[in-house]
Amino acid sequence: MSGMAGGLHAQQHGQTYYESNPATREARWVKGGILAVALTFFALFLLLPLLAVFTEALRKGYTAYWEAIVQPDTLSAIALTLIATLIAIPLNVVFGVTAAWSISKFDFRGKQLLKTLIDLPFSVSP
């Protein structure tokens, strides 16, 4: 056996195969348990609230929901959201790529501050 970038490789019966990373060779029940915990977390914190929102929104039926959607104030709010999105996405891409490139390629005064400002939204609850 010899090491390669893609993992360990060996030949057996004339075929080359790659061994998995030792960190991923856990017992099947461990992998299943981790997957179950992750899916339970996903269901409780994402799917359940989403289901509750749609259930409440459609409690009076689709007709009442549609009447609320076509209200002028609702349409104005949707338009404002779309305009803000069309402005924010390109700006986020430009500044995000620029910041990531600068942080990874250069050492400069304020680098730690920039990294802190980037991490701040992840650590402060909205």
Order of alpha helices (4+ residues) and beta strands (2+ residues): beta-beta-beta-alpha-alpha-alpha-alpha-alpha
